[in-house]
Amino acid sequence: MRFKVIVEPDIEEGGYIVSCPSLPGCHSQGETLDEALENIGDAIKGYVEVFKKHNRPIPQEMEIEVSL
C-alpha cells in the first residue's frame, strides 16, 4: 500500500513537517528529511493498524486532477 505525503519545511522550528492527505489527521515531523519520512512511515503504519483492528475500511489514495 502506497500513500502520497506532503513535506514542508518548518520555518519556525526548523526541520520538516509531513502529512498524508489521504489519511486525515496523519501528520509527523523530523529534524532531517530522512527522519521526517521515516516518522510519517511509522505514523501511516499505526493509522492502518488501528483501522484494521477496528475492522474499518482503509482509506485509499485519491487521485485528484485539476484543469485550469
Residue pairs with C-beta under 8 A, 6 or more apart in sequence:
1 48
1 58
2 61
3 20
3 22
3 23
3 44
3 61
4 20
4 21
4 22
4 61
5 18
5 19
5 20
5 37
5 40
6 18
6 19
6 20
6 21
7 16
7 17
7 18
7 33
7 36
7 37
8 16
8 17
8 18
9 15
9 16
9 17
10 16
10 17
10 29
14 31
15 29
15 30
15 31
15 32
15 35
15 36
16 29
16 30
16 31
16 32
16 33
16 35
16 36
17 27
17 28
17 29
17 36
18 27
18 28
18 29
18 30
18 36
18 37
18 39
18 40
19 26
19 27
19 28
19 40
20 26
20 27
20 40
20 43
20 44
20 47
21 62
22 59
22 60
22 61
22 62
23 44
23 47
23 59
24 59
26 40
26 43
26 44
26 47
27 40
27 43
28 36
28 39
28 40
28 42
28 43
29 36
29 39
30 36
30 37
30 38
30 39
48 58
51 57
51 58
51 59
52 58
